């Protein structure tokens, strides 16, 4: 019997070692012995949990939900529906009556006429101010025209005087001053050029030429010597550090890497493979044992269910069918049905007595009203223009006096 679950595409069977074959059967036997009780306890807990869920927790949850709704939801709904909404509607109507209606009345009867009056006053005042400003602007324009004419005549005379002074007096004086300043500028330019030439010659032969000679024959050779010495020192230091690094590398390789590699290759890898095989076999054994324990638990459950049925259910069913049902039928026919008929007759008699008492009370009230106020006047029949139900209007007849034959 195949105890494994069928799969759509099984991988190709690989070659197994002697370790897997040797530990497979003992591991599966030990795991089966350990897993069967656990699986049976698990199935018992599952069945108990489902029974408690269906018979206890679900009704309890529904009852708690109903209680929670009754305690927390329905009071707020009732408060909102029967208190807040009516009070809000009343307050809205009160606010409409106390605020909106007076505000609308005040706007229509007071503010609107007042605003129209203010607008008419503002328009008239604006027209008056516009007429006043127009007159003032006209007067100012006439005065400004006269003043500008006088200023134009005065400025023309001043311009003629200034032109004569510029042409006859300022132009010759300016040309003479310009010739004097031009001569002074040429003299100053010649003096500045000579001073610049002298300073440049002194700076070149006192600073630049000695600095170039010092750089070429002193600083450059000294710098090259220092660079050569620094290069050799760097090579020596690099050689020393390379040697130290190589020594440390080979020391660490021999003392750490090679032993660790040997331990990994000859110890950890075989042990890991063996542990992997053991773990894989234990996992497969757990899977097989869990499925076999499921079959065992199912068989034990079926046996217990049949035992419970033969022990309790069948005797209870036989007692219900052979003892309780005839007794119940006899009690129903001999006790309950006559008692129901008697109760129905008593209820019918009480209803008839109540109806007769109600009719008597109604008749007594009518007699007492007639004794106090007298018999009410009967309504007089009124002549109707429409025909009666038996004399309906047709196409060949008429209901008016003029159209009758």
C-alpha positions in Angstrom: 0.0 0.0 0.0 1.4 3.4 -1.0 1.2 5.7 2.0 2.7 8.8 0.2 0.6 11.5 -1.4 0.4 11.2 -5.2 2.2 14.0 -7.0 1.7 15.3 -10.5 5.3 14.9 -11.5 7.7 12.9 -9.3 11.4 13.6 -9.8 13.6 10.8 -10.9 14.7 8.4 -8.2 18.3 9.1 -7.1 20.8 6.7 -5.8 20.7 6.4 -2.0 23.6 5.6 0.2 23.9 2.8 2.7 23.5 5.3 5.6 20.0 6.3 4.4 19.0 2.6 3.8 20.3 1.6 7.2 18.6 4.3 9.3 15.3 4.5 7.4 13.3 1.6 8.9 14.4 2.2 12.6 13.8 5.9 12.3 10.3 5.3 10.8 9.4 2.8 13.5 10.5 5.1 16.3 8.8 8.1 14.8 5.6 6.2 14.2 5.5 5.1 17.8 6.1 8.7 19.0 3.7 10.3 16.5 0.6 8.1 16.8 -0.4 9.3 20.3 0.3 12.9 19.3 -1.9 12.5 16.1 -4.7 10.9 18.1 -4.6 13.7 20.7 -4.5 16.2 17.9 -7.6 14.7 16.2 -9.4 14.5 19.6 -8.6 18.2 20.2 -9.8 19.1 16.7 -13.1 17.2 17.2 -13.6 18.7 20.6 -12.8 22.2 19.2 -15.4 21.8 16.4 -18.0 20.4 18.9 -17.4 23.4 21.2 -17.4 25.8 18.3 -20.8 24.5 17.1 -22.5 23.9 20.4 -21.0 26.6 22.7 -18.8 29.3 21.2 -21.0 30.1 18.2 -24.3 30.4 20.2 -22.4 32.2 23.0 -20.9 34.6 20.4 -24.3 35.3 18.9 -25.8 35.9 22.4 -22.9 38.2 23.3 -23.4 40.0 20.0 -27.1 40.4 20.7 -26.4 41.6 24.2 -23.7 44.0 22.9 -26.2 45.4 20.4 -28.9 45.6 23.1 -26.6 47.4 25.5 -24.5 49.6 23.2 -26.2 50.0 19.8 -29.9 50.1 20.3 -29.9 52.7 23.1 -27.9 55.1 20.9 -30.2 54.3 17.9 -33.2 55.0 20.1 -31.6 58.2 21.5 -30.8 59.4 18.0 -34.2 58.5 16.6 -36.5 59.5 19.4 -34.6 62.3 21.2 -31.9 63.9 19.0 -33.9 64.0 15.8 -37.1 65.4 17.4 -35.2 67.9 19.5 -33.1 68.9 16.5 -36.2 69.3 14.4 -37.8 71.4 17.1 -34.7 73.5 17.5 -34.5 74.0 13.7 -38.2 75.1 13.6 -37.6 77.4 16.6 -34.5 78.9 15.0 -36.4 79.4 11.8 -39.2 81.1 13.6 -37.0 83.2 15.9 -34.1 84.0 13.6 -34.8 83.4 9.9 -38.4 84.9 9.7 -37.5 88.1 11.6 -34.3 88.5 9.6 -36.2 88.1 6.3 -38.9 90.5 7.5 -36.2 93.0 8.6 -34.4 92.6 5.2 -37.6 93.1 3.2 -39.3 95.8 5.1 -36.4 97.9 6.6 -33.0 97.2 5.0 -34.2 97.1 1.4 -36.0 100.5 1.5 -33.2 102.0 3.5 -30.6 100.7 1.1 -32.6 102.0 -1.9 -32.8 105.4 -0.2 -29.1 105.5 0.5 -28.3 104.4 -3.1 -30.6 107.3 -4.4 -28.9 109.8 -2.1 -25.4 108.5 -3.1 -26.3 108.9 -6.8 -27.6 112.4 -6.3 -24.6 113.4 -4.2 -22.2 111.9 -6.8 -23.9 113.9 -9.6 -23.6 117.1 -7.6 -20.0 116.4 -6.7 -19.2 115.6 -10.4 -20.8 118.9 -11.5 -18.8 120.8 -8.9 -15.5 119.2 -9.8 -16.2 119.8 -13.5 -16.6 123.5 -12.9 -13.5 123.7 -10.7 -11.5 121.8 -13.3 -12.7 124.2 -16.1 -11.6 127.2 -14.0 -8.3 125.7 -13.1 -7.7 124.8 -16.8 -8.3 128.5 -17.8 -6.1 129.8 -15.1 -3.3 127.3 -15.9 -3.5 128.3 -19.6 -3.0 132.0 -18.7 -0.1 131.2 -16.3 1.6 129.0 -18.9 1.4 131.7 -21.6 3.1 134.2 -19.2 5.7 131.7 -18.2 6.4 130.8 -21.9 7.0 134.6 -22.7 9.3 135.0 -19.7 11.2 131.8 -20.4 11.7 132.9 -24.1 13.4 136.1 -22.9 15.6 134.2 -20.4 16.6 131.7 -23.1 17.7 134.5 -25.5 19.8 136.1 -22.7 21.4 132.8 -21.8 22.2 132.0 -25.5 24.0 135.3 -25.9 26.0 134.8 -22.7 26.9 131.2 -23.7 28.0 132.2 -27.2 29.9 135.5 -26.4 31.3 134.7 -22.9 31.3 131.0 -21.8 32.5 129.4 -25.0 35.9 131.4 -25.3 36.6 130.9 -21.6 35.9 127.2 -21.8 38.2 126.7 -24.8 41.0 128.5 -22.9 40.6 126.4 -19.8 40.5 123.2 -21.9 43.8 124.2 -23.6 45.5 124.8 -20.2 44.3 121.5 -18.8 45.4 119.6 -21.9 49.0 120.9 -21.5 49.1 120.0 -17.8 47.8 116.5 -18.7 50.6 116.0 -21.3 53.3 117.0 -18.8 51.9 114.7 -16.1 51.7 111.8 -18.6 55.4 112.3 -19.6 56.4 112.4 -15.9 54.4 109.2 -15.1 55.8 107.3 -18.1 59.4 108.1 -17.0 58.7 107.0 -13.4 57.1 103.7 -14.6 60.1 102.9 -16.8 62.5 103.5 -13.9 60.5 101.4 -11.5 60.1 98.5 -14.0 63.9 98.5 -14.6 64.6 98.4 -10.9 62.1 95.6 -10.2 63.4 93.5 -13.0 67.1 93.7 -12.1 66.6 93.8 -8.3 63.9 91.1 -7.9 63.0 89.0 -11.0 66.5 88.2 -12.2 67.8 87.2 -8.7 64.7 85.1 -8.1 65.0 83.2 -11.4 68.7 82.6 -10.8 67.9 81.3 -7.2 65.1 78.9 -8.6 67.3 77.6 -11.5 70.6 77.0 -9.6 69.5 76.4 -6.0 65.9 75.4 -5.4 65.4 73.1 -8.4 68.6 70.9 -7.7 67.7 70.7 -4.0 64.1 69.7 -4.9 65.2 67.1 -7.3 67.6 65.6 -4.6 64.8 65.6 -2.0 62.4 63.9 -4.5 65.0 61.3 -5.4 65.7 60.5 -1.6 61.9 60.4 -0.9 61.4 57.9 -3.8 64.1 55.6 -2.5 62.7 55.8 1.0 59.2 55.0 -0.3 60.6 52.0 -2.2 62.4 50.7 0.9 59.3 51.1 3.1 57.1 49.4 0.5 59.6 46.5 0.2 59.6 46.2 4.0 55.8 46.2 4.3 55.4 43.8 1.3 57.7 41.4 3.1 55.9 41.7 6.4 52.5 41.2 4.6 53.7 38.1 2.7 55.1 36.7 6.0 51.8 37.4 7.8 49.8 36.0 4.8 51.7 32.7 4.7 51.6 32.5 8.5 47.8 33.0 8.6 47.4 30.6 5.7 49.4 27.9 7.3 48.1 28.3 10.8 44.4 29.2 10.1 43.3 28.7 6.5 44.7 25.3 5.8 43.5 23.8 9.1 40.1 25.4 8.7 39.9 24.1 5.1 40.9 20.6 6.2 38.3 20.7 9.0 35.7 21.9 6.6 36.6 19.4 3.9 37.2 16.2 6.0 35.0 16.8 9.1 32.2 19.4 8.6 31.2 18.4 5.1 30.8 14.6 5.9 29.1 15.4 9.2 26.8 17.9 7.5 25.9 15.4 4.8 25.2 12.7 7.4 23.1 15.1 9.4 21.3 16.2 6.2 20.5 12.5 5.4 19.4 11.9 9.0 17.2 15.1 9.0 15.7 14.2 5.6 14.9 10.7 6.7 13.4 12.0 10.0 11.3 14.5 8.0 10.1 11.8 5.6 9.5 9.5 8.5 7.5 12.2 10.3 5.4 12.6 7.1 4.8 8.9 6.8 4.1 8.5 10.5 1.7 11.5 10.5 -0.3 10.0 7.6 -0.3 6.5 9.1 -1.3 8.0 12.4 -4.2 9.7 10.6 -5.4 6.4 9.3 -5.0 4.9 12.8 -6.8 7.8 14.4 -9.6 7.5 11.8 -10.0 3.8 12.5 -10.0 4.4 16.3 -12.5 7.2 15.9 -14.8 5.0 13.7 -14.5 2.3 16.3 -15.4 4.7 19.2 -18.2 6.2 17.1 -19.7 2.7 16.5 -19.2 1.7 20.1 -21.0 4.9 21.3 -23.7 4.2 18.8 -24.2 0.6 19.9 -23.9 1.6 23.6 -26.0 4.8 23.8 -27.6 5.7 20.5 -29.3 2.4 19.5 -30.7 1.8 23.1 -31.9 5.4 23.2 -33.5 5.1 19.8 -35.2 1.8 20.8 -36.5 3.3 24.0 -37.8 6.3 22.1 -39.5 4.2 19.4 -40.9 1.4 21.6 -41.5 3.2 25.0 -41.6 7.0 24.8 -43.6 7.3 21.5 -46.5 5.1 22.6 -46.6 6.7 26.0 -46.5 10.2 24.4 -49.3 9.3 22.0 -51.4 7.9 24.9 -50.8 11.1 26.9 -51.6 13.2 23.9 -54.9 11.4 23.1 -56.0 10.8 26.7 -54.8 14.0 28.5 -53.6 16.8 26.3 -56.2 16.7 23.6 -59.2 16.7 26.1 -57.6 19.4 28.1 -57.1 21.5 24.9 -60.7 21.0 24.0 -61.9 22.0 27.5 -59.7 25.1 27.4 -61.0 25.9 23.9 -64.6 25.6 25.1 -63.9 27.7 28.2 -62.3 30.4 26.0 -65.2 30.3 23.6 -67.7 30.7 26.6 -65.7 33.5 28.1 -65.6 35.3 24.7 -69.4 35.0 24.3 -70.0 36.3 27.8 -67.7 39.3 27.1 -69.5 40.0 23.8 -72.9 39.9 25.5 -71.7 42.1 28.4 -70.2 44.6 25.8 -73.5 44.7 23.9 -75.4 45.2 27.2 -73.1 48.1 28.1 -73.5 49.6 24.7 -77.3 49.4 24.8 -77.3 50.9 28.4 -75.1 53.8 27.2 -77.5 54.4 24.2 -80.6 54.4 26.6 -78.9 56.8 29.0 -78.0 59.2 26.2 -81.6 59.0 24.8 -83.0 59.7 28.3 -80.8 62.7 28.8 -80.8 64.3 25.3 -83.8 62.8 23.7 -84.1 60.9 20.4 -81.9 62.5 17.7 -83.7 63.9 14.7 -83.7 61.7 11.7 -82.1 63.2 8.6 -84.6 64.5 6.0 -84.2 63.2 2.4 -82.8 65.8 -0.1 -84.1 65.9 -3.7 -81.2 64.8 -5.9 -80.7 66.1 -9.4 -78.9 63.0 -10.4 -80.9 59.8 -11.2 -81.1 57.0 -8.7 -79.0 53.9 -9.0 -81.8 52.1 -10.9 -82.4 55.1 -13.2 -79.0 55.7 -14.7 -78.4 58.2 -17.5 -78.4 56.7 -21.0 -77.9 58.1 -24.5 -81.7 57.9 -25.3 -83.0 59.5 -22.1 -82.5 62.8 -20.3 -82.5 63.9 -16.7 -83.6 67.5 -17.1 -87.1 68.8 -17.2 -86.7 70.6 -20.6 -85.4 67.5 -22.4 -87.9 65.0 -21.1 -90.5 63.8 -23.5 
